Amino acid sequence: MIHIVLLSTPVTTNYEYYGNNEYYGNYEYYGQYSRYDLPRGSQETNIANLDIPDISTDINIKNNQYISVLPAGTFSNKHLCTHLIISGTSVEEIVENAFIGLVRLVTLRIFDNKIHTLHLGAFRNLTTVTEVALVGNAVTNLSSGIFDDLENVKTLILTTNKIHTLQPGAFRNLKKVSDVNLDYNALTKLSSGDLDGLKNVRRLSFEKNQLSSIECAVFTGMLNLTELNCAQNDLTELPCKGIFNESTKLEKLDISSNAFVSITKGQLDFPSIKTLYLHSNNIFNIHAEAFYNMLKLETLQMHNNLLRSIPSGLFTPLISLQVISLHQNSITSLPGNLFQNLPNLTSVSVSRNKLFS
């Protein structure tokens, strides 16, 4: 039994479930806003059997390991719901038509469950959603077309899963997405076609995967890309000189904590970049003209590498450089003119080297 009192201030009502256990659910009504929280102590296994009021605008199904089933049509009558959270359950898959009926949904957050499979059509009809967070699950594969219905999504967070495969076409209809985060997964390579469809993406992150290779054409068409994070992977080199030819707005590149051992001439031919993280690699050799075309670079982090010497004139082209970190290398000496003709330089870090031994 549910009692709803129409007042301007929130009213919490208890409604009872009977069976082997008696437990309570919280329902708050604010006029145009209402929230449903999964009852404490519930031993229901099927989300479809929960007595969620149809007028709920926020639905929170959290922290209950008994919940293991999310059938198709579970939310078919929840037309007013704008925010849905499913977390801390034992749900293992999202079936086709799982979210049918959520015609006003804006945010979908599914985290810390046991989901390993996303079936085609899982996100069908979610054309109003702008944010999807599928975090802390066990998803291994993103199949072609899996996100086709999320045409208005702007933020897609897929962190802390076990994703090892991106099938070409997985992102093909994400025309408005600006942020995609795939941190803490199991990707070993990025191949041509894997990211097709991300034409308007601005921030793209693959931190803490197992990437050892990136094909040249992966970022083709990403005209608005401004930030790329590939830190904590197994990269030893960038694939080709023109990898970011079309990403003329790219300002921040993080390839720290990889396996780079040297930086050759032309490898960093990125004229638009303002922030470059190269720290925590195994770099022991760097070409004297490595930064020749990076006139906009403002921050350069090269600490925690294996550098023993710095070529004379290495930083001369970097007329916009403000901050440089070279600490925690094995540098024994620095050229006398290394930091000359850098009018904007404000911070230099060279501690924990062998300059004074």
ChimeraX attribute file (.defattr): number of C-alpha atoms within 10 A of each C-alpha:
attribute: neighborCount
match mode: 1-to-1
recipient: residues
	/A:1	8
	/A:2	13
	/A:3	11
	/A:4	12
	/A:5	15
	/A:6	11
	/A:7	10
	/A:8	10
	/A:9	11
	/A:10	15
	/A:11	16
	/A:12	16
	/A:13	17
	/A:14	16
	/A:15	15
	/A:16	14
	/A:17	16
	/A:18	8
	/A:19	6
	/A:20	7
	/A:21	10
	/A:22	11
	/A:23	16
	/A:24	17
	/A:25	21
	/A:26	16
	/A:27	24
	/A:28	20
	/A:29	22
	/A:30	15
	/A:31	12
	/A:32	10
	/A:33	15
	/A:34	19
	/A:35	20
	/A:36	22
	/A:37	18
	/A:38	21
	/A:39	23
	/A:40	14
	/A:41	13
	/A:42	18
	/A:43	14
	/A:44	16
	/A:45	18
	/A:46	15
	/A:47	20
	/A:48	16
	/A:49	12
	/A:50	16
	/A:51	16
	/A:52	19
	/A:53	15
	/A:54	14
	/A:55	17
	/A:56	22
	/A:57	21
	/A:58	21
	/A:59	21
	/A:60	16
	/A:61	20
	/A:62	20
	/A:63	16
	/A:64	21
	/A:65	17
	/A:66	17
	/A:67	22
	/A:68	19
	/A:69	20
	/A:70	22
	/A:71	18
	/A:72	16
	/A:73	17
	/A:74	20
	/A:75	21
	/A:76	16
	/A:77	16
	/A:78	24
	/A:79	17
	/A:80	19
	/A:81	24
	/A:82	20
	/A:83	20
	/A:84	20
	/A:85	17
	/A:86	23
	/A:87	24
	/A:88	20
	/A:89	22
	/A:90	19
	/A:91	23
	/A:92	18
	/A:93	21
	/A:94	21
	/A:95	19
	/A:96	17
	/A:97	21
	/A:98	21
	/A:99	26
	/A:100	21
	/A:101	20
	/A:102	26
	/A:103	20
	/A:104	17
	/A:105	24
	/A:106	19
	/A:107	21
	/A:108	20
	/A:109	17
	/A:110	22
	/A:111	22
	/A:112	21
	/A:113	25
	/A:114	20
	/A:115	23
	/A:116	18
	/A:117	18
	/A:118	20
	/A:119	16
	/A:120	18
	/A:121	19
	/A:122	22
	/A:123	22
	/A:124	19
	/A:125	19
	/A:126	26
	/A:127	18
	/A:128	18
	/A:129	24
	/A:130	19
	/A:131	21
	/A:132	19
	/A:133	17
	/A:134	23
	/A:135	22
	/A:136	21
	/A:137	24
	/A:138	20
	/A:139	24
	/A:140	19
	/A:141	19
	/A:142	22
	/A:143	18
	/A:144	16
	/A:145	16
	/A:146	22
	/A:147	24
	/A:148	22
	/A:149	19
	/A:150	25
	/A:151	20
	/A:152	18
	/A:153	24
	/A:154	19
	/A:155	21
	/A:156	22
	/A:157	17
	/A:158	23
	/A:159	24
	/A:160	22
	/A:161	24
	/A:162	20
	/A:163	23
	/A:164	18
	/A:165	18
	/A:166	20
	/A:167	18
	/A:168	18
	/A:169	19
	/A:170	21
	/A:171	26
	/A:172	20
	/A:173	21
	/A:174	24
	/A:175	18
	/A:176	18
	/A:177	24
	/A:178	20
	/A:179	20
	/A:180	20
	/A:181	18
	/A:182	23
	/A:183	24
	/A:184	22
	/A:185	24
	/A:186	20
	/A:187	23
	/A:188	18
	/A:189	19
	/A:190	19
	/A:191	17
	/A:192	15
	/A:193	19
	/A:194	23
	/A:195	22
	/A:196	21
	/A:197	20
	/A:198	26
	/A:199	22
	/A:200	18
	/A:201	23
	/A:202	20
	/A:203	19
	/A:204	20
	/A:205	19
	/A:206	23
	/A:207	23
	/A:208	22
	/A:209	23
	/A:210	20
	/A:211	23
	/A:212	17
	/A:213	18
	/A:214	19
	/A:215	16
	/A:216	17
	/A:217	21
	/A:218	17
	/A:219	24
	/A:220	18
	/A:221	19
	/A:222	23
	/A:223	19
	/A:224	18
	/A:225	25
	/A:226	20
	/A:227	20
	/A:228	18
	/A:229	20
	/A:230	23
	/A:231	25
	/A:232	22
	/A:233	23
	/A:234	21
	/A:235	24
	/A:236	19
	/A:237	18
	/A:238	18
	/A:239	14
	/A:240	15
	/A:241	14
	/A:242	16
	/A:243	20
	/A:244	23
	/A:245	18
	/A:246	16
	/A:247	21
	/A:248	16
	/A:249	18
	/A:250	24
	/A:251	20
	/A:252	19
	/A:253	19
	/A:254	21
	/A:255	25
	/A:256	26
	/A:257	22
	/A:258	25
	/A:259	18
	/A:260	22
	/A:261	18
	/A:262	19
	/A:263	21
	/A:264	15
	/A:265	15
	/A:266	16
	/A:267	19
	/A:268	21
	/A:269	19
	/A:270	26
	/A:271	19
	/A:272	19
	/A:273	23
	/A:274	20
	/A:275	20
	/A:276	21
	/A:277	21
	/A:278	24
	/A:279	25
	/A:280	22
	/A:281	25
	/A:282	20
	/A:283	23
	/A:284	18
	/A:285	18
	/A:286	18
	/A:287	16
	/A:288	17
	/A:289	20
	/A:290	20
	/A:291	24
	/A:292	20
	/A:293	17
	/A:294	21
	/A:295	18
	/A:296	18
	/A:297	24
	/A:298	20
	/A:299	21
	/A:300	20
	/A:301	19
	/A:302	23
	/A:303	25
	/A:304	22
	/A:305	24
	/A:306	20
	/A:307	23
	/A:308	17
	/A:309	16
	/A:310	20
	/A:311	15
	/A:312	15
	/A:313	18
	/A:314	19
	/A:315	23
	/A:316	19
	/A:317	19
	/A:318	25
	/A:319	17
	/A:320	17
	/A:321	25
	/A:322	18
	/A:323	17
	/A:324	20
	/A:325	19
	/A:326	22
	/A:327	20
	/A:328	20
	/A:329	24
	/A:330	18
	/A:331	22
	/A:332	14
	/A:333	13
	/A:334	15
	/A:335	12
	/A:336	9
	/A:337	12
	/A:338	15
	/A:339	18
	/A:340	11
	/A:341	14
	/A:342	16
	/A:343	12
	/A:344	13
	/A:345	18
	/A:346	10
	/A:347	11
	/A:348	14
	/A:349	14
	/A:350	16
	/A:351	14
	/A:352	15
	/A:353	20
	/A:354	14
	/A:355	13
	/A:356	8
	/A:357	5
